[in-house]
Amino acid sequence: MKRIMLTVAYDGTNYHGWQIQPNGETIEGVLNRCLSELMQENIEVIGASRTDSGVHAMGNIAVFDTQSLIPPEKIAYALNARLPEDIKIQDSKEVDINFHPRHCDSRKTYEYRIYNATFPMPTKRLYSYFTYVPLDVERMREAASYFVGTHDFKSFCSVDSQVENTVRRIESVEVLKSDNQIVIRVVGRGFLYNMVRIMAGTLMEAGRGNILPHDIKRILEAKDRAAAGPTAPACGLTLMRYEFL
């Protein structure tokens, strides 16, 4: 028996998130099905990050155990031949049999993309959130600085979450602008359910002038989801990288 780690990229538009759901197709479900066919054994992957419905990834991580004799580095090629066009493996390799992607120190990088223009751009619609309301990027950058560090992010967690500890560490938050595209890049050790999307929605409120940048401190201290801004739509969010420390 050996454990294989996959780096998985996907367009989440047509999927009900990562985790298997009874009411729709998921990334995990497709991987399990295609791997089981390829390996000729029952395969169930363990994902590092359970992305939400409609969220994309360029570097999510999954592991699985197998008795197959296929060389680990060749599994990516063989699996990609079976996977749909919107899910592709970027790397496959053997790891220690006890390695668990959710039980070790790691760092994740998310990017939330906003298309800020007078009219929507059709080619951006699946991977960016469109708003015609002008956003003040400097105000967003100032507001973003209050997220950096270790804080209780209960105000930035979906009320549906069952997690008990809402303290998380954010290493950096950048707000980048190029032409009509604004990118919010967040790097952290761990995230709560919908946390980055709520952060993005709140930063856009600062960019619109609906809140002051320093209000982020007050919102964090409130520990109340109602104090923060709206949850930004899933289409703008991409898990860029997953690093093990």
C-alpha positions as CSV (number, residue, x, y, z in Angstrom):
1,M,0.0,0.0,0.0
2,K,1.2,3.5,-0.8
3,R,-0.2,7.0,-0.5
4,I,-0.3,9.3,-3.5
5,M,-0.6,13.1,-3.4
6,L,-2.3,14.9,-6.2
7,T,-2.2,18.6,-7.1
8,V,-5.7,19.3,-8.5
9,A,-6.8,22.2,-10.7
10,Y,-10.5,22.8,-11.6
11,D,-13.1,25.1,-12.8
12,G,-15.7,24.9,-10.1
13,T,-18.5,26.5,-12.2
14,N,-20.5,23.2,-12.8
15,Y,-19.8,21.6,-9.5
16,H,-21.4,21.6,-6.0
17,G,-18.1,22.2,-4.4
18,W,-15.3,19.8,-3.4
19,Q,-17.0,17.5,-0.9
20,I,-19.4,14.7,-2.0
21,Q,-23.0,15.9,-1.9
22,P,-26.2,13.9,-2.3
23,N,-27.7,16.4,-4.7
24,G,-25.1,17.1,-7.3
25,E,-21.7,16.4,-8.9
26,T,-18.6,17.4,-6.9
27,I,-14.9,17.4,-7.5
28,E,-14.3,14.7,-4.9
29,G,-17.0,12.5,-6.5
30,V,-15.4,12.8,-10.0
31,L,-11.9,12.0,-8.6
32,N,-13.1,9.0,-6.7
33,R,-14.9,7.6,-9.7
34,C,-12.1,8.1,-12.2
35,L,-9.4,6.9,-9.8
36,S,-11.4,3.8,-8.9
37,E,-11.8,3.0,-12.7
38,L,-8.1,3.6,-13.3
39,M,-6.7,1.7,-10.3
40,Q,-9.3,-1.1,-10.5
41,E,-9.9,-0.7,-6.7
42,N,-12.2,1.4,-4.5
43,I,-10.5,4.8,-4.1
44,E,-11.6,7.6,-1.8
45,V,-9.5,10.8,-1.8
46,I,-8.8,13.0,1.2
47,G,-8.9,16.7,0.2
48,A,-6.9,19.4,1.8
49,S,-9.4,22.2,1.2
50,R,-13.1,21.6,0.8
51,T,-13.9,24.5,-1.5
52,D,-17.5,25.7,-1.9
53,S,-19.8,25.3,-4.8
54,G,-18.6,27.4,-7.8
55,V,-15.2,28.1,-6.3
56,H,-12.1,27.4,-8.5
57,A,-8.7,26.0,-7.8
58,M,-5.3,26.0,-9.4
59,G,-3.6,24.0,-6.7
60,N,-5.8,22.1,-4.3
61,I,-4.3,18.9,-2.7
62,A,-5.7,15.4,-2.4
63,V,-4.3,12.1,-1.2
64,F,-5.4,8.5,-1.7
65,D,-4.1,5.0,-0.9
66,T,-3.6,2.4,-3.5
67,Q,-1.9,-1.0,-4.2
68,S,-1.5,-0.1,-7.9
69,L,1.9,-0.6,-9.5
70,I,1.5,2.5,-11.7
71,P,4.5,4.7,-11.0
72,P,3.3,7.7,-8.9
73,E,4.5,10.3,-11.3
74,K,2.6,8.6,-14.2
75,I,-0.7,8.6,-12.4
76,A,-1.4,12.3,-13.4
77,Y,-1.1,11.4,-17.1
78,A,-3.3,8.4,-16.8
79,L,-5.9,10.1,-14.7
80,N,-6.1,13.2,-16.8
81,A,-7.1,11.0,-19.8
82,R,-10.2,10.0,-17.8
83,L,-11.1,13.4,-16.2
84,P,-13.4,16.0,-17.8
85,E,-11.8,19.1,-19.3
86,D,-12.7,21.2,-16.2
87,I,-10.7,19.0,-13.8
88,K,-7.0,18.3,-14.4
89,I,-4.2,16.9,-12.3
90,Q,-1.1,19.1,-12.2
91,D,1.2,16.7,-10.3
92,S,1.2,13.3,-8.7
93,K,3.8,11.8,-6.3
94,E,4.2,9.4,-3.5
95,V,4.2,10.7,0.1
96,D,4.6,9.0,3.5
97,I,1.7,6.6,4.3
98,N,0.9,8.7,7.4
99,F,0.8,12.0,5.6
100,H,-2.6,13.8,6.0
101,P,-3.1,17.1,4.2
102,R,-5.4,18.6,6.9
103,H,-3.3,17.5,9.9
104,C,-0.1,19.4,9.2
105,D,1.1,23.0,9.1
106,S,0.2,24.6,5.8
107,R,-0.3,27.9,4.1
108,K,-3.0,28.7,1.5
109,T,-3.2,31.5,-1.0
110,Y,-6.6,32.6,-2.3
111,E,-7.4,35.2,-4.9
112,Y,-10.7,37.0,-5.3
113,R,-11.1,38.7,-8.7
114,I,-13.4,41.6,-9.3
115,Y,-14.2,43.1,-12.8
116,N,-14.9,46.8,-12.1
117,A,-16.1,48.5,-15.3
118,T,-19.2,50.2,-16.8
119,F,-20.3,47.0,-18.5
120,P,-19.7,43.3,-17.9
121,M,-17.1,41.4,-20.0
122,P,-18.5,38.0,-21.0
123,T,-15.1,36.3,-20.9
124,K,-14.7,37.3,-17.3
125,R,-18.1,36.2,-16.0
126,L,-17.1,32.7,-14.7
127,Y,-13.9,33.8,-12.9
128,S,-14.6,37.3,-11.6
129,Y,-17.4,39.2,-9.8
130,F,-18.7,42.1,-11.9
131,T,-19.6,45.5,-10.4
132,Y,-20.1,48.8,-12.2
133,V,-19.9,50.8,-8.9
134,P,-16.4,52.4,-8.8
135,L,-14.2,50.9,-6.1
136,D,-11.5,53.0,-4.3
137,V,-8.6,50.6,-4.3
138,E,-6.6,52.7,-1.8
139,R,-9.4,52.5,0.7
140,M,-9.6,48.8,0.1
141,R,-5.8,48.4,0.7
142,E,-6.1,50.4,4.0
143,A,-9.0,48.3,5.1
144,A,-7.2,45.0,4.2
145,S,-4.3,45.9,6.5
146,Y,-6.5,45.3,9.5
147,F,-6.9,41.7,8.6
148,V,-3.2,40.8,8.9
149,G,-2.2,39.0,12.1
150,T,-4.0,36.6,14.4
151,H,-7.6,37.6,15.1
152,D,-10.9,36.1,16.0
153,F,-12.7,36.0,12.6
154,K,-16.1,35.0,13.9
155,S,-17.6,38.1,12.1
156,F,-16.2,36.7,8.9
157,C,-17.5,33.2,9.2
158,S,-20.8,31.8,7.8
159,V,-23.5,31.3,10.5
160,D,-23.9,27.7,9.1
161,S,-20.4,26.8,10.3
162,Q,-20.1,24.4,13.3
163,V,-16.5,25.2,14.1
164,E,-15.7,26.1,17.7
165,N,-12.4,28.0,17.4
166,T,-12.7,31.0,15.1
167,V,-9.2,32.4,15.7
168,R,-7.1,32.3,12.5
169,R,-3.8,33.8,11.4
170,I,-3.6,35.9,8.1
171,E,-0.1,36.5,6.9
172,S,-0.9,39.0,4.1
173,V,-3.7,40.7,2.2
174,E,-2.9,42.5,-1.0
175,V,-5.3,44.5,-3.2
176,L,-3.9,44.7,-6.7
177,K,-5.3,46.6,-9.7
178,S,-4.6,46.2,-13.4
179,D,-6.9,48.1,-15.8
180,N,-10.5,47.0,-14.9
181,Q,-9.4,44.0,-12.9
182,I,-9.0,44.1,-9.1
183,V,-7.5,41.1,-7.3
184,I,-7.7,40.5,-3.5
185,R,-4.9,38.1,-2.6
186,V,-5.1,36.5,0.9
187,V,-2.4,34.3,2.4
188,G,-3.1,32.5,5.6
189,R,-2.6,29.4,7.7
190,G,-6.3,28.4,7.8
191,F,-9.7,29.8,6.9
192,L,-13.2,29.5,8.1
193,Y,-16.3,28.7,6.1
194,N,-16.8,31.5,3.5
195,M,-14.2,33.6,5.3
196,V,-12.4,34.9,2.2
197,R,-15.6,35.7,0.4
198,I,-16.9,37.7,3.4
199,M,-13.6,39.5,3.6
200,A,-13.9,40.3,-0.1
201,G,-17.5,41.5,0.3
202,T,-16.5,43.7,3.2
203,L,-13.5,45.2,1.4
204,M,-15.8,46.1,-1.5
205,E,-18.0,47.9,1.0
206,A,-14.9,49.9,2.0
207,G,-14.1,50.5,-1.7
208,R,-17.7,51.8,-2.3
209,G,-17.4,54.2,0.7
210,N,-20.1,52.4,2.7
211,I,-17.7,51.8,5.6
212,L,-14.4,53.4,6.7
213,P,-11.2,51.3,6.4
214,H,-10.7,51.4,10.2
215,D,-14.2,49.9,10.7
216,I,-12.6,46.5,10.0
217,K,-11.1,46.6,13.5
218,R,-14.6,47.2,15.0
219,I,-16.1,44.4,12.9
220,L,-13.4,42.0,14.0
221,E,-14.0,42.9,17.7
222,A,-17.8,42.5,17.3
223,K,-17.5,38.7,16.6
224,D,-20.9,39.0,14.9
225,R,-21.5,37.9,11.3
226,A,-24.1,40.7,10.9
227,A,-21.4,43.3,11.5
228,A,-19.5,42.4,8.4
229,G,-20.3,42.9,4.7
230,P,-22.0,40.5,2.3
231,T,-20.6,37.2,1.2
232,A,-19.1,37.9,-2.3
233,P,-20.2,35.4,-5.0
234,A,-18.3,32.2,-5.4
235,C,-17.3,32.7,-9.0
236,G,-14.6,35.3,-8.1
237,L,-12.7,33.0,-5.8
238,T,-9.8,30.7,-6.7
239,L,-7.5,28.7,-4.4
240,M,-4.2,29.4,-6.0
241,R,-1.6,27.5,-3.9
242,Y,-1.4,25.1,-1.0
243,E,2.0,24.9,0.7
244,F,3.1,22.6,3.4
245,L,5.5,24.1,6.0
